[in-house]
Amino acid sequence: MSFPTLPSEERGAGPAGPAGQGQRPEEGAGTRGWRGPAVESLSYEELVEMLEDLARRMAAGDVGIEEAAELYEQAGFVHRIASERLERVRRRVEDLEKGTASPPS
């Protein structure tokens, strides 16, 4: 599965380390940024997969402290989006159980 490009990947980070450290995408960056509409349009399952990938990368231990901090920040953002999505679905199911659900839009 292909996810939106993460900032460290955009800067050419690799085994040699990130180039241009300290640069961050702006809030709401385009579809290539990890805070842009591309991430927010992923399904819940895709968001979970992305979180698992970020966790694997952090756990591998082969990233520097700056990249680890970026990965942690990315994971926090993706987690927030996934949590919001899950909460919306939970409320919808509760409404369906109560018989007060409105038709899907």
C-alpha positions, 0 to 999 in steps of 0.5 A, a space after each residue: 500500500 502506498 501512503 502519502 509521502 512523509 516529510 523525511 521521505 520528501 527531504 531525501 532521508 535515508 540511511 545517510 540521514 535526513 537532509 534539511 533537518 528542521 524543515 516541516 510541512 505547513 499545516 494543511 500541506 498539499 496531497 504529498 504532505 502528511 497533514 494534507 487531505 491525502 492522509 485525512 482521506 485514508 480509510 480507518 484501516 489504512 490509517 491503522 496500517 500507516 500507524 503500524 508502519 510508523 511504529 515499526 520505523 521508530 522501533 527499528 532503532 536505525 533512525 536519528 533522534 530528529 527523524 524519530 521525533 518527526 515520526 512520533 509527531 506524524 504518528 500523533 497526527 495520524 492517531 488523532 485522525 483515526 480516533 476521530 474517525 472511529 468516534 464518528 462511527 461509534 456514534 453512528 452505530 449508537 444512533 442506529 441502535 437507538 433508531 435515531 440515525 439520519 441517512 448517510 450523506 
